[in-house]
Amino acid sequence: MDTEAQLFKALAEPVRLRILTLLLRGESCVCELMAVLDMPQSTVSRHLAYLKNAGLITGKRQGVWMYYKMAEAESDLHAGLIALLQSYLPGMAQSQKDLAALAKNEATKEHKKC
């Protein structure tokens, strides 16, 4: 039950739900998440670490930046939660604003890497 509780705790914070909304769309760099969320690196990284420890996301280092994406589901509960998030989060007003901001950020960047 500890693993399941950790999944639910990870979803109990609005900032982490916003991050998951962005990562459901695809892999993102910390710098992109910082720009969309309008939060400092330390805050974003703290929330990313919580999501990673819960097994919801994975990260890889490229140069000085970390890139994160959704993790593969490790259980039926995990898969069900991801499916629920995919169907629910994009329709929320804040999610739509964040996704639009991410698209705008990507369109104005000269290259994909931060």
C-alpha positions in Angstrom: 0.0 0.0 0.0 2.9 2.4 0.4 3.6 2.5 -3.3 -0.1 3.3 -4.0 -0.2 5.9 -1.3 2.9 7.6 -2.8 1.2 7.8 -6.2 -1.9 9.5 -4.7 0.3 11.9 -2.6 2.2 12.9 -5.8 -1.1 13.9 -7.4 -2.3 15.9 -4.4 -0.4 19.1 -5.4 -1.7 21.5 -8.1 1.9 22.3 -9.4 2.6 18.6 -9.9 -0.7 18.2 -11.8 0.4 21.1 -14.0 3.8 19.5 -14.6 2.1 16.2 -15.5 -0.2 17.9 -18.0 2.9 19.2 -19.8 4.7 15.9 -19.7 1.6 14.0 -20.9 2.2 16.0 -24.1 5.8 14.8 -24.4 9.3 15.2 -23.0 10.3 18.6 -21.7 13.3 20.2 -20.3 13.4 21.8 -16.8 13.9 25.2 -18.5 10.7 24.8 -20.5 8.8 23.9 -17.4 10.2 26.8 -15.5 9.1 29.2 -18.3 5.6 27.8 -18.5 5.0 27.6 -14.8 6.8 30.9 -14.1 8.6 29.3 -11.2 12.2 29.2 -10.1 14.4 26.1 -11.0 14.5 25.0 -7.4 10.7 24.9 -7.0 10.2 23.0 -10.3 13.0 20.6 -9.5 11.6 19.8 -6.1 8.2 18.9 -7.6 9.9 16.9 -10.4 11.8 14.9 -7.8 8.6 14.1 -6.0 7.0 12.9 -9.2 10.1 10.9 -10.1 10.3 9.3 -6.6 6.6 8.3 -7.0 7.5 6.6 -10.3 5.3 8.8 -12.4 8.1 10.4 -14.5 11.7 9.6 -15.5 14.6 12.0 -16.2 17.7 12.1 -18.2 20.6 14.5 -18.3 21.7 16.3 -21.5 24.5 18.7 -20.8 23.5 20.9 -17.9 19.8 20.3 -18.3 17.5 17.5 -17.2 14.7 16.3 -19.5 11.7 14.6 -18.1 8.9 12.4 -19.5 6.1 10.2 -18.3 7.3 6.8 -16.9 6.0 3.5 -18.2 3.2 2.2 -15.9 4.4 -0.3 -13.4 1.0 -1.5 -12.2 -2.6 -1.5 -13.2 -3.3 1.3 -10.8 -0.5 3.4 -12.3 -1.8 2.8 -15.8 -5.3 3.7 -14.7 -4.2 6.9 -13.1 -2.3 7.9 -16.2 -5.4 7.2 -18.4 -7.5 9.3 -16.0 -5.0 12.1 -16.1 -4.9 12.0 -19.9 -8.6 12.3 -20.2 -9.2 14.8 -17.4 -6.2 17.3 -17.2 -6.2 18.7 -20.8 -9.7 20.0 -20.3 -9.0 22.1 -17.3 -8.6 25.8 -17.8 -5.2 26.0 -16.2 -4.0 23.1 -18.3 -5.1 24.8 -21.5 -3.2 28.0 -20.5 -0.1 26.0 -19.7 -0.2 24.0 -22.9 -0.7 27.2 -24.9 2.3 28.7 -23.1 4.4 25.7 -23.8 3.5 25.8 -27.5 4.3 29.5 -27.7 7.6 28.9 -25.9 8.6 26.1 -28.3 7.6 28.2 -31.3 9.9 31.1 -30.2 12.9 28.9 -29.5 15.6 28.7 -32.2 16.5 25.1 -31.3 15.0 22.4 -29.1 17.8 22.2 -26.6 17.9 24.7 -23.7 
